């Protein structure tokens, strides 16, 4: 019997596209398209040209929270863990790593928006 090579820790010559690891019919692509349709101008302008650390994209936060709601993830800490470990969440976050407080604060500040988007995912 021939064994596959143990390739853990293998370095790749070319960078990989995370999308290649996700099935074509995965719901994350619908979420990506849905969130891209919304106008986040007011939410983005709230953080533009303000002092302090750079704020995360409101679209990125919405995509991950919506995906978490669909997957039944209610805890901010579990959502943060998924963003660090799950390729779908890595894709939706663009490899950014927001902390659980950032995710929860966004969700709490935009409850109506998130409920509206979740309702659309159920209808469509």
MOPAC internal coordinates of N, CA, C and O (Angstrom, degrees):
PM7 1SCF
backbone

  N    0.0000 0     0.00 0     0.00 0    0    0    0
  C    1.4444 1     0.00 0     0.00 0    1    0    0
  C    1.5232 1   108.36 1     0.00 0    2    1    0
  O    1.2310 1   121.25 1   -41.14 1    3    2    1
  N    1.3038 1   115.21 1   138.86 1    3    2    1
  C    1.4589 1   121.27 1   178.15 1    5    3    2
  C    1.5223 1   108.01 1  -100.89 1    6    5    3
  O    1.2310 1   120.78 1   -45.48 1    7    6    5
  N    1.3142 1   116.11 1   134.52 1    7    6    5
  C    1.4622 1   121.03 1  -179.75 1    9    7    6
  C    1.5180 1   110.77 1  -100.11 1   10    9    7
  O    1.2310 1   121.12 1   -32.19 1   11   10    9
  N    1.3244 1   115.47 1   147.81 1   11   10    9
  C    1.4582 1   119.91 1   171.72 1   13   11   10
  C    1.5184 1   107.93 1   -68.35 1   14   13   11
  O    1.2310 1   121.08 1   -31.72 1   15   14   13
  N    1.2987 1   115.55 1   148.28 1   15   14   13
  C    1.4546 1   120.77 1   177.99 1   17   15   14
  C    1.5325 1   109.46 1   -67.84 1   18   17   15
  O    1.2310 1   120.51 1   -40.12 1   19   18   17
  N    1.3044 1   116.63 1   139.88 1   19   18   17
  C    1.4557 1   121.68 1   175.65 1   21   19   18
  C    1.5215 1   107.42 1   -77.02 1   22   21   19
  O    1.2310 1   120.26 1   -78.08 1   23   22   21
  N    1.3352 1   117.11 1   101.92 1   23   22   21
  C    1.4634 1   120.21 1  -170.10 1   25   23   22
  C    1.5276 1   113.60 1  -107.60 1   26   25   23
  O    1.2310 1   120.02 1  -157.82 1   27   26   25
  N    1.3133 1   117.57 1    22.18 1   27   26   25
  C    1.4604 1   119.44 1   178.94 1   29   27   26
  C    1.5307 1   109.08 1   -63.67 1   30   29   27
  O    1.2310 1   121.56 1   -43.89 1   31   30   29
  N    1.3096 1   114.62 1   136.11 1   31   30   29
  C    1.4629 1   119.46 1  -178.31 1   33   31   30
  C    1.5136 1   113.99 1    81.36 1   34   33   31
  O    1.2310 1   120.23 1  -170.57 1   35   34   33
  N    1.3194 1   117.17 1     9.43 1   35   34   33
  C    1.4588 1   120.95 1  -179.27 1   37   35   34
  C    1.5219 1   110.37 1   -65.94 1   38   37   35
  O    1.2310 1   120.55 1   -43.62 1   39   38   37
  N    1.3055 1   116.55 1   136.38 1   39   38   37
  C    1.4572 1   122.21 1   177.37 1   41   39   38
  C    1.5202 1   108.16 1   -94.66 1   42   41   39
  O    1.2310 1   120.57 1   -46.06 1   43   42   41
  N    1.3348 1   116.51 1   133.94 1   43   42   41
  C    1.4540 1   120.88 1  -179.31 1   45   43   42
  C    1.5161 1   109.78 1   -96.83 1   46   45   43
  O    1.2310 1   120.86 1   -36.81 1   47   46   45
  N    1.3240 1   115.96 1   143.19 1   47   46   45
  C    1.4534 1   121.28 1  -179.58 1   49   47   46
  C    1.5246 1   111.38 1   -68.73 1   50   49   47
  O    1.2310 1   120.69 1   138.68 1   51   50   49
  N    1.3245 1   116.29 1   -41.32 1   51   50   49
  C    1.4635 1   121.44 1  -179.34 1   53   51   50
  C    1.5260 1   109.49 1  -110.40 1   54   53   51
  O    1.2310 1   119.90 1   -32.86 1   55   54   53
  N    1.3275 1   117.80 1   147.14 1   55   54   53
  C    1.4656 1   118.85 1   177.29 1   57   55   54
  C    1.5243 1   110.62 1   -66.72 1   58   57   55
  O    1.2310 1   121.05 1   -34.07 1   59   58   57
  N    1.3085 1   115.60 1   145.93 1   59   58   57
  C    1.4541 1   121.08 1  -178.66 1   61   59   58
  C    1.5239 1   110.03 1   -94.06 1   62   61   59
  O    1.2310 1   120.81 1   -28.83 1   63   62   61
  N    1.3121 1   116.06 1   151.17 1   63   62   61
  C    1.4475 1   121.98 1   174.17 1   65   63   62
  C    1.5244 1   107.25 1   -96.55 1   66   65   63
  O    1.2310 1   120.01 1   -58.10 1   67   66   65
  N    1.3326 1   117.59 1   121.90 1   67   66   65
  C    1.4645 1   120.70 1  -178.51 1   69   67   66
  C    1.5212 1   112.08 1   -58.07 1   70   69   67
  O    1.2310 1   120.62 1   150.14 1   71   70   69
  N    1.3068 1   116.42 1   -29.86 1   71   70   69
  C    1.4672 1   120.76 1  -179.06 1   73   71   70
  C    1.5303 1   110.68 1   -59.68 1   74   73   71
  O    1.2310 1   120.25 1   151.16 1   75   74   73
  N    1.3283 1   117.13 1   -28.84 1   75   74   73
  C    1.4633 1   120.93 1   179.77 1   77   75   74
  C    1.5219 1   112.66 1   -65.62 1   78   77   75
  O    1.2310 1   120.06 1   160.11 1   79   78   77
  N    1.3231 1   117.48 1   -19.89 1   79   78   77
  C    1.4622 1   121.71 1  -178.32 1   81   79   78
  C    1.5293 1   113.10 1   -93.79 1   82   81   79
  O    1.2310 1   120.29 1   179.12 1   83   82   81
  N    1.3279 1   117.05 1    -0.88 1   83   82   81
  C    1.4647 1   121.86 1  -176.53 1   85   83   82
  C    1.5213 1   108.20 1  -113.27 1   86   85   83
  O    1.2310 1   119.83 1   -46.81 1   87   86   85
  N    1.3397 1   117.92 1   133.19 1   87   86   85
  C    1.4777 1   119.92 1   178.43 1   89   87   86
  C    1.5327 1   111.27 1   -58.40 1   90   89   87
  O    1.2310 1   120.55 1   -34.46 1   91   90   89
  N    1.3120 1   116.56 1   145.54 1   91   90   89
  C    1.4656 1   121.92 1  -176.39 1   93   91   90
  C    1.5236 1   113.61 1   -58.82 1   94   93   91
  O    1.2310 1   119.84 1   149.72 1   95   94   93
  N    1.3192 1   117.90 1   -30.28 1   95   94   93
  C    1.4613 1   120.95 1  -176.51 1   97   95   94
  C    1.5380 1   113.03 1   -96.78 1   98   97   95
  O    1.2310 1   119.83 1  -162.38 1   99   98   97
  N    1.3235 1   117.93 1    17.62 1   99   98   97
  C    1.4688 1   121.05 1  -178.43 1  101   99   98
  C    1.5212 1   110.34 1   -69.38 1  102  101   99
  O    1.2310 1   120.84 1   -35.51 1  103  102  101
  N    1.3204 1   116.00 1   144.49 1  103  102  101
  C    1.4660 1   121.83 1  -177.48 1  105  103  102
  C    1.5363 1   112.57 1   -64.62 1  106  105  103
  O    1.2310 1   119.80 1   160.26 1  107  106  105
  N    1.3159 1   117.98 1   -19.74 1  107  106  105
  C    1.4734 1   119.85 1  -179.30 1  109  107  106
  C    1.5299 1   111.37 1   -61.27 1  110  109  107
  O    1.2310 1   119.65 1   151.06 1  111  110  109
  N    1.3145 1   118.28 1   -28.94 1  111  110  109
  C    1.4621 1   120.58 1   178.91 1  113  111  110
  C    1.5354 1   111.13 1   -72.84 1  114  113  111
  O    1.2310 1   120.88 1   146.39 1  115  114  113
  N    1.3319 1   115.93 1   -33.61 1  115  114  113
  C    1.4582 1   120.25 1   173.72 1  117  115  114
  C    1.5292 1   109.82 1   -66.14 1  118  117  115
  O    1.2310 1   120.37 1   136.65 1  119  118  117
  N    1.3212 1   116.89 1   -43.35 1  119  118  117
  C    1.4632 1   121.52 1   178.54 1  121  119  118
  C    1.5264 1   110.15 1   -61.53 1  122  121  119
  O    1.2310 1   120.66 1   136.18 1  123  122  121
  N    1.3117 1   116.35 1   -43.82 1  123  122  121
  C    1.4667 1   120.62 1   178.28 1  125  123  122
  C    1.5270 1   110.48 1   -57.55 1  126  125  123
  O    1.2310 1   120.53 1   134.31 1  127  126  125
  N    1.3277 1   116.59 1   -45.69 1  127  126  125
  C    1.4601 1   121.23 1  -178.70 1  129  127  126
  C    1.5281 1   111.20 1   -68.95 1  130  129  127
  O    1.2310 1   120.23 1   139.82 1  131  130  129
  N    1.3263 1   117.17 1   -40.18 1  131  130  129
  C    1.4599 1   121.98 1   179.27 1  133  131  130
  C    1.5294 1   111.36 1   -61.61 1  134  133  131
  O    1.2310 1   120.39 1   131.39 1  135  134  133
  N    1.3128 1   116.85 1   -48.61 1  135  134  133
  C    1.4643 1   121.06 1  -178.40 1  137  135  134
  C    1.5266 1   110.57 1   -66.33 1  138  137  135
  O    1.2310 1   119.96 1   147.44 1  139  138  137
  N    1.3211 1   117.68 1   -32.56 1  139  138  137
  C    1.4647 1   120.13 1  -179.98 1  141  139  138
  C    1.5333 1   111.78 1   -67.60 1  142  141  139
  O    1.2310 1   119.96 1   158.09 1  143  142  141
  N    1.3444 1   117.68 1   -21.91 1  143  142  141
  C    1.4613 1   121.80 1   179.36 1  145  143  142
  C    1.5239 1   113.15 1   -76.02 1  146  145  143
  O    1.2310 1   120.33 1   157.47 1  147  146  145
  N    1.3327 1   116.97 1   -22.53 1  147  146  145
  C    1.4648 1   120.67 1  -175.77 1  149  147  146
  C    1.5228 1   111.61 1   -80.46 1  150  149  147
  O    1.2310 1   121.43 1   -32.56 1  151  150  149
  N    1.3181 1   114.87 1   147.44 1  151  150  149
  C    1.4563 1   121.75 1   176.89 1  153  151  150
  C    1.5335 1   108.17 1   -90.36 1  154  153  151
  O    1.2310 1   120.84 1   -69.05 1  155  154  153
  N    1.3129 1   116.00 1   110.95 1  155  154  153
  C    1.4566 1   121.88 1   179.77 1  157  155  154
  C    1.5255 1   111.11 1  -101.81 1  158  157  155
  O    1.2310 1   120.25 1  -163.03 1  159  158  157
  N    1.3309 1   117.13 1    16.97 1  159  158  157
  C    1.4619 1   121.95 1  -176.06 1  161  159  158
  C    1.5128 1   113.51 1   -52.83 1  162  161  159
  O    1.2310 1   120.13 1   132.16 1  163  162  161
  N    1.3395 1   117.36 1   -47.84 1  163  162  161
  C    1.4612 1   120.84 1  -179.14 1  165  163  162
  C    1.5253 1   111.32 1   -64.75 1  166  165  163
  O    1.2310 1   120.62 1   138.80 1  167  166  165
  N    1.3300 1   116.42 1   -41.20 1  167  166  165
  C    1.4680 1   119.49 1  -179.79 1  169  167  166
  C    1.5215 1   111.29 1   -68.12 1  170  169  167
  O    1.2310 1   120.45 1   139.63 1  171  170  169
  N    1.3496 1   116.74 1   -40.37 1  171  170  169
  C    1.4649 1   119.95 1   179.89 1  173  171  170
  C    1.5257 1   111.31 1   -68.56 1  174  173  171
  O    1.2310 1   120.50 1   140.17 1  175  174  173
  N    1.3289 1   116.65 1   -39.83 1  175  174  173
  C    1.4671 1   119.59 1  -177.01 1  177  175  174
  C    1.5223 1   111.67 1   -66.22 1  178  177  175
  O    1.2310 1   120.15 1   155.08 1  179  178  177
  N    1.3105 1   117.32 1   -24.92 1  179  178  177
  C    1.4653 1   121.75 1   177.50 1  181  179  178
  C    1.5293 1   111.67 1   -61.50 1  182  181  179
  O    1.2310 1   120.46 1   150.50 1  183  182  181
  N    1.3348 1   116.74 1   -29.50 1  183  182  181
  C    1.4586 1   121.67 1  -175.84 1  185  183  182
  C    1.5305 1   113.31 1  -106.95 1  186  185  183
  O    1.2310 1   120.01 1   171.25 1  187  186  185
  N    1.3239 1   117.59 1    -8.75 1  187  186  185
  C    1.4716 1   120.83 1  -177.41 1  189  187  186
  C    1.5259 1   110.25 1   -70.86 1  190  189  187
  O    1.2310 1   121.19 1   -41.32 1  191  190  189
  N    1.3031 1   115.33 1   138.68 1  191  190  189
  C    1.4690 1   123.00 1   175.78 1  193  191  190
  C    1.5256 1   113.18 1    55.65 1  194  193  191
  O    1.2310 1   120.39 1  -141.86 1  195  194  193
  N    1.3126 1   116.86 1    38.14 1  195  194  193
  C    1.4612 1   120.60 1   175.21 1  197  195  194
  C    1.5262 1   108.60 1  -109.90 1  198  197  195
  O    1.2310 1   120.05 1   -28.50 1  199  198  197
  N    1.3321 1   117.51 1   151.50 1  199  198  197
  C    1.4603 1   119.38 1  -179.40 1  201  199  198
  C    1.5314 1   111.19 1   -71.18 1  202  201  199
  O    1.2310 1   121.45 1   -18.94 1  203  202  201
  N    1.3111 1   114.82 1   161.06 1  203  202  201
  C    1.4626 1   120.14 1   177.90 1  205  203  202
  C    1.5087 1   112.20 1   106.74 1  206  205  203
  O    1.2310 1   121.88 1     9.33 1  207  206  205
  N    1.3260 1   114.01 1  -170.67 1  207  206  205
  C    1.4560 1   120.18 1   179.64 1  209  207  206
  C    1.5240 1   110.13 1   -66.23 1  210  209  207
  O    1.2310 1   121.01 1   -24.45 1  211  210  209
  N    1.3162 1   115.67 1   155.55 1  211  210  209
  C    1.4652 1   120.51 1   177.25 1  213  211  210
  C    1.5251 1   109.59 1   -65.19 1  214  213  211
  O    1.2310 1   121.18 1   -41.42 1  215  214  213
  N    1.3164 1   115.35 1   138.58 1  215  214  213
  C    1.4637 1   120.96 1   177.21 1  217  215  214
  C    1.5263 1   108.92 1   -85.44 1  218  217  215
  O    1.2310 1   121.02 1   -29.39 1  219  218  217
  N    1.3200 1   115.66 1   150.61 1  219  218  217
  C    1.4593 1   120.17 1   176.34 1  221  219  218
  C    1.5238 1   109.62 1   -73.94 1  222  221  219
  O    1.2310 1   121.26 1   -26.00 1  223  222  221
  N    1.3117 1   115.20 1   154.00 1  223  222  221
  C    1.4568 1   121.24 1   176.75 1  225  223  222
  C    1.5213 1   109.32 1   -59.67 1  226  225  223
  O    1.2310 1   121.01 1   -47.05 1  227  226  225
  N    1.3056 1   115.67 1   132.95 1  227  226  225
  C    1.4666 1   120.73 1   177.94 1  229  227  226
  C    1.5268 1   110.11 1   -65.21 1  230  229  227
  O    1.2310 1   120.31 1   146.74 1  231  230  229
  N    1.3157 1   117.02 1   -33.26 1  231  230  229
  C    1.4664 1   120.97 1   177.62 1  233  231  230
  C    1.5315 1   110.61 1   -64.36 1  234  233  231
  O    1.2310 1   120.55 1   136.28 1  235  234  233
  N    1.3115 1   116.55 1   -43.72 1  235  234  233
  C    1.4653 1   120.43 1  -179.62 1  237  235  234
  C    1.5204 1   110.32 1   -62.46 1  238  237  235
  O    1.2310 1   120.31 1   135.42 1  239  238  237
  N    1.3181 1   117.01 1   -44.58 1  239  238  237
  C    1.4631 1   120.39 1   179.06 1  241  239  238
  C    1.5273 1   110.63 1   -62.79 1  242  241  239
  O    1.2310 1   120.45 1   136.99 1  243  242  241
  N    1.3235 1   116.74 1   -43.01 1  243  242  241
  C    1.4657 1   120.55 1   179.67 1  245  243  242
  C    1.5273 1   111.16 1   -62.95 1  246  245  243
  O    1.2310 1   120.19 1   137.40 1  247  246  245
  N    1.3231 1   117.25 1   -42.60 1  247  246  245
  C    1.4794 1   120.26 1   179.64 1  249  247  246
  C    1.5254 1   110.91 1   -59.16 1  250  249  247
  O    1.2310 1   120.56 1   133.92 1  251  250  249
  N    1.3217 1   116.53 1   -46.08 1  251  250  249
  C    1.4635 1   119.69 1  -177.13 1  253  251  250
  C    1.5224 1   112.59 1   -70.66 1  254  253  251
  O    1.2310 1   120.10 1   140.46 1  255  254  253
  N    1.3125 1   117.41 1   -39.54 1  255  254  253
  C    1.4663 1   119.81 1   178.32 1  257  255  254
  C    1.5185 1   110.20 1   -65.63 1  258  257  255
  O    1.2310 1   120.13 1   138.33 1  259  258  257
  N    1.3207 1   117.35 1   -41.67 1  259  258  257
  C    1.4638 1   121.41 1   178.35 1  261  259  258
  C    1.5300 1   110.67 1   -62.91 1  262  261  259
  O    1.2310 1   120.30 1   135.17 1  263  262  261
  N    1.3164 1   117.04 1   -44.83 1  263  262  261
  C    1.4665 1   120.64 1   177.72 1  265  263  262
  C    1.5229 1   110.29 1   -61.93 1  266  265  263
  O    1.2310 1   120.73 1   139.14 1  267  266  265
  N    1.3282 1   116.21 1   -40.86 1  267  266  265
  C    1.4617 1   120.27 1   177.36 1  269  267  266
  C    1.5158 1   112.16 1   -62.15 1  270  269  267
  O    1.2310 1   120.23 1   139.00 1  271  270  269
  N    1.3396 1   117.17 1   -41.00 1  271  270  269
  C    1.4637 1   120.28 1   178.24 1  273  271  270
  C    1.5202 1   110.70 1   -63.28 1  274  273  271
  O    1.2310 1   120.41 1   139.24 1  275  274  273
  N    1.3151 1   116.82 1   -40.76 1  275  274  273
  C    1.4711 1   120.46 1   179.17 1  277  275  274
  C    1.5272 1   110.37 1   -65.57 1  278  277  275
  O    1.2310 1   120.36 1   142.19 1  279  278  277
  N    1.3350 1   116.91 1   -37.81 1  279  278  277
  C    1.4631 1   121.04 1   179.45 1  281  279  278
  C    1.5273 1   113.17 1   -83.05 1  282  281  279
  O    1.2310 1   120.21 1   179.27 1  283  282  281
  N    1.3380 1   117.21 1    -0.73 1  283  282  281
  C    1.4619 1   120.63 1   178.48 1  285  283  282
  C    1.5151 1   113.77 1    80.39 1  286  285  283
  O    1.2310 1   120.01 1  -159.31 1  287  286  285
  N    1.3174 1   117.59 1    20.69 1  287  286  285
  C    1.4628 1   121.20 1   178.62 1  289  287  286
  C    1.5232 1   107.89 1   -90.98 1  290  289  287
  O    1.2310 1   120.60 1   -68.84 1  291  290  289
  N    1.3312 1   116.46 1   111.16 1  291  290  289
  C    1.4608 1   121.07 1  -178.77 1  293  291  290
  C    1.5198 1   111.86 1  -102.95 1  294  293  291
  O    1.2310 1   120.36 1   155.38 1  295  294  293
  N    1.2961 1   116.92 1   -24.62 1  295  294  293
  C    1.4620 1   122.36 1  -177.10 1  297  295  294
  C    1.5298 1   110.53 1   -81.01 1  298  297  295
  O    1.2310 1   120.87 1   -45.99 1  299  298  297
  N    1.3204 1   115.94 1   134.01 1  299  298  297
  C    1.4627 1   120.63 1   176.75 1  301  299  298
  C    1.5193 1   111.76 1   -63.48 1  302  301  299
  O    1.2310 1   120.58 1   142.74 1  303  302  301
  N    1.3214 1   116.49 1   -37.26 1  303  302  301
  C    1.4659 1   120.23 1  -179.89 1  305  303  302
  C    1.5261 1   111.19 1   -67.96 1  306  305  303
  O    1.2310 1   120.39 1   141.38 1  307  306  305
  N    1.3252 1   116.86 1   -38.62 1  307  306  305
  C    1.4722 1   119.80 1   177.57 1  309  307  306
  C    1.5198 1   111.00 1   -68.40 1  310  309  307
  O    1.2310 1   120.46 1   144.29 1  311  310  309
  N    1.3325 1   116.73 1   -35.71 1  311  310  309
  C    1.4564 1   120.23 1   176.91 1  313  311  310
  C    1.5252 1   110.39 1   -66.73 1  314  313  311
  O    1.2310 1   120.32 1   137.45 1  315  314  313
  N    1.3220 1   116.99 1   -42.55 1  315  314  313
  C    1.4724 1   120.43 1   176.39 1  317  315  314
  C    1.5297 1   110.13 1   -59.91 1  318  317  315
  O    1.2310 1   120.47 1   137.85 1  319  318  317
  N    1.3198 1   116.70 1   -42.15 1  319  318  317
  C    1.4702 1   121.00 1   178.76 1  321  319  318
  C    1.5278 1   110.73 1   -62.60 1  322  321  319
  O    1.2310 1   120.17 1   137.61 1  323  322  321
  N    1.3291 1   117.28 1   -42.39 1  323  322  321
  C    1.4679 1   120.90 1   178.94 1  325  323  322
  C    1.5214 1   110.47 1   -61.56 1  326  325  323
  O    1.2310 1   120.14 1   140.41 1  327  326  325
  N    1.3315 1   117.34 1   -39.59 1  327  326  325
  C    1.4636 1   121.05 1  -179.94 1  329  327  326
  C    1.5268 1   110.43 1   -64.71 1  330  329  327
  O    1.2310 1   119.97 1   149.96 1  331  330  329
  N    1.3064 1   117.67 1   -30.04 1  331  330  329
  C    1.4619 1   121.87 1   178.70 1  333  331  330
  C    1.5258 1   112.62 1   -82.04 1  334  333  331
  O    1.2310 1   120.00 1   153.05 1  335  334  333
  N    1.3430 1   117.60 1   -26.95 1  335  334  333
  C    1.4634 1   120.29 1  -169.47 1  337  335  334
  C    1.5276 1   115.80 1  -117.50 1  338  337  335
  O    1.2310 1   119.49 1   156.10 1  339  338  337
  N    1.3125 1   118.58 1   -23.90 1  339  338  337
  C    1.4599 1   121.87 1  -172.45 1  341  339  338
  C    1.5276 1   110.00 1  -102.64 1  342  341  339
  O    1.2310 1   120.42 1   -53.64 1  343  342  341
  N    1.3071 1   116.81 1   126.36 1  343  342  341
  C    1.4646 1   121.74 1  -174.43 1  345  343  342
  C    1.5353 1   112.29 1   -61.63 1  346  345  343
  O    1.2310 1   119.40 1   147.92 1  347  346  345
  N    1.3182 1   118.76 1   -32.08 1  347  346  345
  C    1.4669 1   121.56 1   178.48 1  349  347  346
  C    1.5277 1   109.77 1   -64.77 1  350  349  347
  O    1.2310 1   120.70 1   134.29 1  351  350  349
  N    1.3160 1   116.27 1   -45.71 1  351  350  349
  C    1.4608 1   120.53 1   179.82 1  353  351  350
  C    1.5300 1   111.22 1   -70.16 1  354  353  351
  O    1.2310 1   120.63 1   145.50 1  355  354  353
  N    1.3131 1   116.40 1   -34.50 1  355  354  353
  C    1.4718 1   119.73 1   175.22 1  357  355  354
  C    1.5216 1   109.85 1   -61.30 1  358  357  355
  O    1.2310 1   121.11 1   137.49 1  359  358  357
  N    1.3305 1   115.48 1   -42.51 1  359  358  357
  C    1.4690 1   120.51 1   178.76 1  361  359  358
  C    1.5255 1   110.60 1   -62.81 1  362  361  359
  O    1.2310 1   120.58 1   131.38 1  363  362  361
  N    1.3260 1   116.49 1   -48.62 1  363  362  361
  C    1.4636 1   120.58 1  -177.70 1  365  363  362
  C    1.5298 1   112.50 1   -65.87 1  366  365  363
  O    1.2310 1   120.30 1   153.58 1  367  366  365
  N    1.3225 1   117.03 1   -26.42 1  367  366  365
  C    1.4706 1   120.03 1   179.85 1  369  367  366
  C    1.5198 1   112.34 1   -91.36 1  370  369  367
  O    1.2310 1   120.39 1   175.12 1  371  370  369
  N    1.3289 1   116.86 1    -4.88 1  371  370  369
  C    1.4586 1   118.81 1  -177.42 1  373  371  370
  C    1.5201 1   111.48 1    63.45 1  374  373  371
  O    1.2310 1   120.71 1  -148.73 1  375  374  373
  N    1.3069 1   116.24 1    31.27 1  375  374  373
  C    1.4643 1   124.99 1  -179.91 1  377  375  374
  C    1.5361 1   112.66 1    67.59 1  378  377  375
  O    1.2310 1   119.97 1  -164.48 1  379  378  377
  N    1.3175 1   117.65 1    15.52 1  379  378  377
  C    1.4629 1   121.02 1   172.42 1  381  379  378
  C    1.5228 1   107.58 1   -82.49 1  382  381  379
  O    1.2310 1   120.39 1   -24.10 1  383  382  381
  N    1.3276 1   116.87 1   155.90 1  383  382  381
  C    1.4633 1   121.08 1  -175.42 1  385  383  382
  C    1.5311 1   111.17 1  -127.53 1  386  385  383
  O    1.2310 1   119.84 1  -106.48 1  387  386  385
  N    1.3364 1   117.90 1    73.52 1  387  386  385
  C    1.4656 1   118.85 1   178.53 1  389  387  386
  C    1.5245 1   111.25 1   -67.90 1  390  389  387
  O    1.2310 1   121.13 1   -31.73 1  391  390  389
  N    1.3116 1   115.44 1   148.27 1  391  390  389
  C    1.4629 1   121.46 1   177.38 1  393  391  390
  C    1.5194 1   109.80 1   -77.21 1  394  393  391
  O    1.2310 1   120.95 1   -19.45 1  395  394  393
  N    1.3256 1   115.78 1   160.55 1  395  394  393
  C    1.4616 1   120.30 1  -177.19 1  397  395  394
  C    1.5205 1   112.14 1   -61.20 1  398  397  395
  O    1.2310 1   119.68 1   145.44 1  399  398  397
  N    1.3198 1   118.22 1   -34.56 1  399  398  397
  C    1.4725 1   120.40 1   179.84 1  401  399  398
  C    1.5317 1   110.93 1   -64.58 1  402  401  399
  O    1.2310 1   120.57 1   140.97 1  403  402  401
  N    1.3290 1   116.51 1   -39.03 1  403  402  401
  C    1.4683 1   120.88 1   177.79 1  405  403  402
  C    1.5198 1   109.86 1   -62.10 1  406  405  403
  O    1.2310 1   120.25 1   135.64 1  407  406  405
  N    1.3208 1   117.12 1   -44.36 1  407  406  405
  C    1.4630 1   121.75 1  -179.97 1  409  407  406
  C    1.5280 1   111.40 1   -64.06 1  410  409  407
  O    1.2310 1   120.64 1   134.35 1  411  410  409
  N    1.3306 1   116.38 1   -45.65 1  411  410  409
  C    1.4610 1   120.85 1  -178.25 1  413  411  410
  C    1.5189 1   110.98 1   -68.08 1  414  413  411
  O    1.2310 1   120.31 1   137.36 1  415  414  413
  N    1.3250 1   117.01 1   -42.64 1  415  414  413
  C    1.4702 1   119.64 1   178.33 1  417  415  414
  C    1.5220 1   110.92 1   -59.91 1  418  417  415
  O    1.2310 1   120.34 1   136.49 1  419  418  417
  N    1.3349 1   116.96 1   -43.51 1  419  418  417
  C    1.4607 1   120.16 1   178.70 1  421  419  418
  C    1.5254 1   110.53 1   -62.77 1  422  421  419
  O    1.2310 1   120.51 1   135.09 1  423  422  421
  N    1.3163 1   116.63 1   -44.91 1  423  422  421
  C    1.4660 1   120.61 1  -179.54 1  425  423  422
  C    1.5341 1   111.05 1   -61.41 1  426  425  423
  O    1.2310 1   120.56 1   136.54 1  427  426  425
  N    1.3330 1   116.53 1   -43.46 1  427  426  425
  C    1.4634 1   120.33 1  -178.99 1  429  427  426
  C    1.5287 1   112.31 1   -69.09 1  430  429  427
  O    1.2310 1   120.29 1   143.54 1  431  430  429
  N    1.3243 1   117.05 1   -36.46 1  431  430  429
  C    1.4627 1   121.11 1  -179.00 1  433  431  430
  C    1.5316 1   112.47 1   -75.01 1  434  433  431
  O    1.2310 1   120.24 1   161.09 1  435  434  433
  N    1.3279 1   117.15 1   -18.91 1  435  434  433
  C    1.4679 1   121.48 1  -174.76 1  437  435  434
  C    1.5232 1   111.74 1  -129.55 1  438  437  435
  O    1.2310 1   120.98 1  -137.00 1  439  438  437
  N    1.3252 1   115.73 1    43.00 1  439  438  437
  C    1.4709 1   120.29 1  -176.79 1  441  439  438
  C    1.5219 1   112.66 1   -58.55 1  442  441  439
  O    1.2310 1   120.25 1   135.60 1  443  442  441
  N    1.3298 1   117.12 1   -44.40 1  443  442  441
  C    1.4681 1   120.11 1  -178.24 1  445  443  442
  C    1.5202 1   111.71 1   -62.95 1  446  445  443
  O    1.2310 1   120.57 1   136.86 1  447  446  445
  N    1.3224 1   116.51 1   -43.14 1  447  446  445
  C    1.4613 1   121.27 1   179.03 1  449  447  446
  C    1.5216 1   110.71 1   -61.61 1  450  449  447
  O    1.2310 1   120.47 1   134.57 1  451  450  449
  N    1.3282 1   116.70 1   -45.43 1  451  450  449
  C    1.4674 1   120.32 1  -178.12 1  453  451  450
  C    1.5355 1   110.47 1   -67.14 1  454  453  451
  O    1.2310 1   119.97 1   141.07 1  455  454  453
  N    1.3248 1   117.66 1   -38.93 1  455  454  453
  C    1.4703 1   120.37 1   178.09 1  457  455  454
  C    1.5253 1   110.74 1   -64.89 1  458  457  455
  O    1.2310 1   120.70 1   140.05 1  459  458  457
  N    1.3291 1   116.26 1   -39.95 1  459  458  457
  C    1.4679 1   120.71 1   178.68 1  461  459  458
  C    1.5263 1   110.75 1   -63.44 1  462  461  459
  O    1.2310 1   120.32 1   135.28 1  463  462  461
  N    1.3306 1   116.99 1   -44.72 1  463  462  461
  C    1.4719 1   120.13 1   179.56 1  465  463  462
  C    1.5119 1   111.18 1   -66.08 1  466  465  463
  O    1.2310 1   119.79 1   139.83 1  467  466  465
  N    1.3326 1   118.00 1   -40.17 1  467  466  465
  C    1.4557 1   121.24 1   178.79 1  469  467  466
  C    1.5286 1   110.04 1   -63.19 1  470  469  467
  O    1.2310 1   120.14 1   139.65 1  471  470  469
  N    1.3286 1   117.34 1   -40.35 1  471  470  469
  C    1.4674 1   120.95 1   178.52 1  473  471  470
  C    1.5301 1   110.75 1   -62.05 1  474  473  471
  O    1.2310 1   120.33 1   142.44 1  475  474  473
  N    1.3161 1   116.97 1   -37.56 1  475  474  473
  C    1.4670 1   120.54 1   178.68 1  477  475  474
  C    1.5242 1   110.24 1   -66.08 1  478  477  475
  O    1.2310 1   119.94 1   140.39 1  479  478  477
  N    1.3323 1   117.72 1   -39.61 1  479  478  477
  C    1.4717 1   119.28 1   179.23 1  481  479  478
  C    1.5159 1   111.07 1   -63.73 1  482  481  479
  O    1.2310 1   120.36 1   145.20 1  483  482  481
  N    1.3197 1   116.92 1   -34.80 1  483  482  481
  C    1.4660 1   120.50 1   179.34 1  485  483  482
  C    1.5270 1   110.59 1   -70.86 1  486  485  483
  O    1.2310 1   120.44 1   139.41 1  487  486  485
  N    1.3393 1   116.76 1   -40.59 1  487  486  485
  C    1.4702 1   120.93 1  -179.07 1  489  487  486
  C    1.5216 1   112.02 1   -69.28 1  490  489  487
  O    1.2310 1   120.65 1   138.82 1  491  490  489
  N    1.3238 1   116.37 1   -41.18 1  491  490  489
  C    1.4688 1   120.17 1  -174.74 1  493  491  490
  C    1.4914 1   108.00 1   -94.13 1  494  493  491
  O    1.2310 1   120.10 1   180.00 1  495  494  493

